[in-house]
Amino acid sequence: MDEIPLQLRLRDSVSQRLDDTGWVRCYFVDGKIDVRQRRVGSTVHVHGWCSGHEATGAGDYRAITTLDEGFRPDVELTAPLAILSDADGSNLVRVQPDGQVLLYSSRAAYTYWSFVLAYPAA
């Protein structure tokens, strides 16, 4: 009896692996910024980094790119944004249902940042 649920889990795992888009760039500036999206089964992964090219918003959200359809969440998501600074304050990345990716910093506009997100596809 225990083997049937295991077999079903293995089958589902294999079918999810087969439904993998690979990493798809949605915003890229050579050596300066890279934002990528990937869908594996029903899970979307998004990661991005910047080395001095595109600034975060300073006290407000600033849009940097839009995710392709099929990679968008069905609800607004907010997660921590890593920045290269010793300043206090909130630093966030937000992904909206329309696919917009926005960056926020409560202190200043930072140009060295990174983020990683994973969420269910809409």
PEVEN-V823150 format. One record per helix or strand of 2 or more residues. SS is the DSSP state (@ for helix, = for strand). FROM is the first residue (numbers start at 1). LEN is the number of residues. Records with the same first field share a line. If there is no record, write none. Layout:
BEGIN
SS->FROM-LEN + FROM-LEN
END
This chain:
BEGIN
@->2-17
=->24-6 + 33-8 + 43-9 + 57-2 + 62-5 + 77-4 + 82-2 + 91-5 + 100-6 + 112-9
END
